[in-house]
Amino acid sequence: MKRRILVLLTALLLVLSMTGAALAETVKTQASDGSLWVRGGPGTEYEKVTYVKNGQSITVLEKGEVWCKIKVDSSGKVGYIKGKYIVSGSAPTPAPSSGGVYDVGRVVTKYANSRVNLRKGPGTKYAINGSYARGAIAKITGSDGNWYIVRMRDGQSGYMSKNYVSIGASGKTTANVNLRKGAGTNYGVIKVIGKGGSVTVLAVAGNWVKVKAGNATGYLYSKYVSF
């Protein structure tokens, strides 16, 4: 009887040790409205799986010296972020209301009157959700092989071949605005862009827009950019 109890206790401790390996943590970015890409591997060269916002709850699956493997609690998606952006011992704070995080792309075609299909899955065998003309803006939220996961401005979501999507869309500033080194007012100013200035919009990070203006790349407050 004692031996059986000992075996059961040993098994219970093993289960507890295994479940304890996953740690509930919180994302902490430098800016209060900041966001981070979750990568498919431990490095910026890996594809973007999804994103997390400041204060969002995650589960740490593996801890590395620089990168940690995590699970996003709200979606269940798994990927990697840098460990310096993970904190513990505090309750998650509400995620800021914003437009999320995504790269900005535009549809490109060989011929002016051609259209590109948006599909329900990452391949031509999947059904078509819609088709879009050259120049249509796409929010790129992830990728799967040679396909981007996108959301179009008409609300349709799906997959679009990377062969027909180029990163960047033309935009203009709606006021004199600071181009900053990062997504927050705590970052240094690179230069001031005047009202009506032309920029190439590369990505959106919460309330901030990553742009290229001439030879400089930085962030503008989204309120002052139209694209």
FENURJO-V643133 format. One record per helix or strand of 2 or more residues. SS is the DSSP state (@ for helix, = for strand). FROM is the first residue (numbers start at 1). TO is the last residue. Records with the same first field share a line. If there is no record, write none. Layout:
SS=FROM-TO  FROM-TO
This chain:
@=2-19  83-85  162-164  222-224
==23-27  35-39  48-53  57-63  67-72  78-82  86-87  101-107  115-119  128-133  137-144  147-152  157-161  165-167  169-173  177-180  189-193  198-205  208-213  216-221  225-226
